[in-house]
Amino acid sequence: MMMPRRNSTRDSSAAILANCEPVLALTSSAFALRADLHARFQQAQLRWLSVDLAPAGPVAPAPAEPELRDIAFLQYTSGSTSDPKGVAVSHANLLANLEMIRVVLGNTGRSTCVNWVPLYHDMGIILNALEALYVGALCVLMTPNAFMQRPLNWLRAISLYRAEVASSPNFGYDLCVSRYRAEQMQDVDFSSWRHAMIGAEPVRAGTITSFVETFAGHGFDPRAMFPAYGMAEATLLISGGRGGAGHVTRAVSRSGLQAHQIAAPADPDDVQTLVGCGRMLINERIAFVNPDSGARLMPGQVGEIWVNGPNVARAYWRNVEATETGLNARIRDRFSPIQRVVRLAGRPCPARGP
């Protein structure tokens, strides 16, 4: 869970604690001493346990292996439009999505990644740390605060460790461009960087163009740009491009989008450039659906994205109503129904042809 800010009344920790009712808080000794944390979580009656690094001791007996259907962790949604919901990610969901990521990226034990995205975020923990563990690769971690203060250190680490994979939300790439100083990037070489993943928020075509132009002189290959799309309910990744193929853009009518239609721009002032976020992954099905009728949409129409696959969680924790409406919807038309589907409500997307 994200560490609450001092004197902040707008974090989601209270709602998360009320939902999952934890009994133990693992933290560092520095945070365990913060009186404001103890006061804020006093009603939760948490037991605080410091887990600082220590010299290796006796090897503990291996715990019993979990069943695939057992819950690996609760992954809470952002809570930007409602209280955070705890997605019950099973070991089967997690393994399925890690394999999907491996296939779409072509990851191997040599696919070093450099990550600054916090580990309480699904991009940070799954796409970087757990995927590296899954394929047996090196994962280099830096703190989010260090990245925000000196984003070029992330880029230098990519060059130093010869990383193949490094990901960031859109704003991170913008930050790197705005802080770029040629004298601070001498001898930086991005020729190893095969997948510059970008997601977790709307992907801007202008951001990609600016980053490519700024860092082309350091060996950055524009084909490495890898826009992707994901959600907590699908463990993480839902769609991605093809490795080394670069990104795809399309200019459409802004007014048409507002009317839930894809059309050619009427004039230069009506242009909105969309960035493609790839195709569905292995063992997955994606549909574009009218959320009111549940009917599948035709190409050129805009609606909700519905996805089905082994990476889709079965339930929200202690939330039966949201589970039934959000994770078990069915398409109501002549096509075969997609069961146990996650409805990505509030994220309109154009339907595409086969």
N, C-alpha and C positions, 0 to 999 in steps of 0.2 A: 504494500500500500504506500502511496505517496506520503512522505513526511509532511505533516501539517506545518504551515508557516506560523511564525509567532504572531499572536494577536489577530489571526485571520479568522473570520466567521463564515467564510464562503468555501471552505473545503468540504469534500464529500465524506470525510472519515466517519462522522457521526452516523450517517445513513448506512454505511457499509458495516460498521460495528453492530448496529441494531439488527441488520439482516443476518449476519453470519454468527454472531455471538461468540467471538473467540475467547479463549481463556489464557492465551500465552502470547506475549509480544517479544519477538526477537529483534534486537537492535544492537548498536555499538554502545560501548560504555559512555561515550560522549553524549549521545542522545538520551541514554537511560537516565542521565543526571538532570535533564531539563525539567524543571519544576512545572513549566506550563503544559508539558505533555501529560504528566501525571494528573494535573488538575483537570485537563480537558477530558481525559478518559477515566476519571475516577468512578463514574457510575458503571463502567464496563467491568470493573473489578479485575483488571488484567494483572497477570503476573509478568513482571519485566525480567527478561533474561538477556544479559550481554553475551554476544558471540564474537568477540574480537579474535583475530588470528592468534594462534598460540603454537608452540612447538608440537610436533607430532607426538602423540602418545600411543598407548597400546591400541591395536586394531580391534574395534568393536565387532561383535558377531554380525554377520549380514542379516538384515531384516527379511521377513518373508516377502516373496515377490508378489506384487499386487496382481489382481485380475484385470484384464483389459477393460472391463466395464466399470472398474472402480474409478472414483474421482481422483484426478491428479492434482487439481487445484481449482479454486474459484477465481474466475477472471472477471472483474467488474467492468461494466460499461462506463463510458465517460461521465454519464449523468448530466450532460449538457442540456437535455430537454426534459428529464424527469429524474427521479431518484435512481442512483446506480443499481443495476441488476447484476446479480452474481451468476455468471455463466458457468455451469458445472462441466468443466472440461475433463473428459475421461482420459485414461491412458491410451485407449484406442483412438480417440479424436486426435490426441497429441502426436502419436506415432504416424497416423495417416497424414497429417499436415506436414510433419517434418519430411516424410517421404515425398510428398508433393513438391515441397520446396527444393529438395535434393534433385528431383528430376527436372524441374523447370530451369534451375540454375546450373545443373550439371556439377554440383558440388562434389568434392572429393576430400580426402585427408590433407590435401595440399591447398585447400581453399581458405587461406587465412582471411579473417575478417577483423576490421577495426571498428569498434562501436562506442558511441557516446550516448546513445538513447538510453534513458533510465531503465533499469531492470524491472520496475513495476509497470512498465508499458509493454504491451504484447510485441511490438516491433523489437524492443530491446531484448526481452527475455527469450522469445521464441525464434525470431528470424536470425538473431545473432548468437546469443549464448547457447541455447539448446540445440540449434541446428549445427553449430560447431562441434558440440559434444556428440551429436548424432553421427556425424561423418568422421569424427576424430581429427578435426582441424584446430589450429590455434585461433583463439579469440582474444584480441587485445582490447581491454576496457579502459575508458577514461571517463571521468565524472561529467555529468551534464553541466555543472557549474564551470568546470574547466573549459568545456567547449564553448559555452556562452561568452566567456571572458576572452578566450583566444581560439577562435574556430580554426585558424590556420594550423594549429597544433594537430588537429584531427587529420588534416591533409598531409602534414609532414609524417605522421605515424603511418598513414597508408603507404607512402613512399618508402619509409624506413623498413617496414615489416613486409613489403612486397605483397600487400593484401590484394586478394581477388574480389572480395565482397565488402562493401561499406554502404550503409543505408542511412537515410535521414528523412524527416518530414520536409516539405517544400521550403519552409522558412529557413532551415539549416543551410541549404544551398544558397539562398539569398544572402544569408549572413556571411558566408564565405566570400561571396563576390564583393559585398560592401566593405569587408575588412582586408581585401587583397592588397598586398604591398609586394612589389616585385623583389625588393631587396631581402624580404623575409622568406622568399620561396626559392632561393638559389639552390641548385642541385636537386630540386624535388622532381621526381619522375613518376608519372602515373601509368606507365606502360603495362604494369601488372594488373591494373584495376579493370576487371572484366564486367562487373555488375555494380553500377552506381544506382542502387534502388532508391526510389522516391515514392512516398505514399503517406498514409496516416492523416492526410488532410488533402484538400483539393490540389491537384497538380497543375501548375501554371506553365503554359508554353513559354512565356517570357522568361521565367526562371531558368528553364532548361537552356534556352538560347544564350542567356547571359553567362551561365556557368560554362558552357562549351566554349564560348568566345574568350572568356577570361583565362581559362586554363588549358587551351589548346597548345600553347607554347610550352607546357610542361608534359606533353605527351598524352593528354587526356583524349581518348577516342570517343567521339560523339555516339558511336554505336554501343557504348557501355551504358548509356542512360537507360534505365529500366523502370518505367512507371508501373506501379502495381496497385492492387485494390484488395482490401481485407477488412474483416470485422471480428470482434471478440467472439461472436456467436459461432463463427466458422473456425474457431481456434485462432487463426490469423489470416493466412493468405487465401484469397478466393480466385484471383486472376493475375496473370502476368504475361509478358511478351515472350519473345524467343531470344535466347542468349545471343548477343552480338548483332541483333537485327536493328537496334536503335529504337527510337520512339516514333509514334505515328500521331499526326495532328490532322484536324479537319476544321475548316472554317464554315460556320453555320450561322443562321439567322438568330440574333439575340431575341427578337420579338417572337420568333417561332418557338424557341425554347420555352418562353413564358406561356405559350399556348399549348405546350406539351407536344410539339411537332418539330421534326427535323426538316429544315428547308434551306435553300440557298439564300445568302444575305441579299436584302433588297437594295442596299447601298453601302458604301464604306462605313457609315456610322452604325450599321446594323450587324457588323461582324463580331462574332465571338469564336475564338479559337479553342477547340476542345482537344485534350490530350487523351489518346487511347490508353487504357489500362490493361491491355492484353486480352488473352483468351482464357477459357475455363481450363482447369488443371485435370490431371488424370483422375479417373473414377469420380468425376463431378459432373453435375448438370446445372445449367444456369438458364433461367427464363426471365423475360421482361413482362410484367403483369400489371393490369389495371387494379390498383389496391381496393377499389370500391366493389367491382364486380368479380374479381378473381379470375378474369379472362386473360389469356395470353395475348400480348400485343403483336401487331404486325411491324415489319421494318419501317422505320421512319417515325414511330410513335415513341413517346416518353412515358415511363412509368417506374414502378419499383423493380428492384433486382431481387429475384428469389433464387436461392441456391440450395442444392441438395448434394450430399456426399458424406463419406465416412468422417470427415472433419467437422461436420455440423453437430453441435452439442444437443443433447436430448432434453435438457431442462435448465430453467433458471432456478437458482436456489431459493426454496421456500416462496415461490411465486407461481402458483398453478395457473392463474388467469393469463399471465404473460407467456407462460410456456405454451398454452393451447393456442393462443392467437398469434404468437410471434415465431414459434419453433415447430408448429405442426399444421401449417396452412396447406391447402390443396388448390391446385389450379382447376377452375370450373369451366372446362370446355371439352371438345371432342378428343383432345390429346390425352395421353395417359397421365394420370395425376402424379404430381410430385409430392410425396409425403415427407414428413419430418424436414420441412423446408424452413430456412430462416428468412424472414421478411425484413429486408433492410429498409425499413420505413424512413421516409423523410430524405432519401437519397435518390432523387430522380436520375434516370439514366436512359439514353436513347436505346431503343431496341435495334438489334442488328440482324442482318440476314445470315443464313448459314454459311 
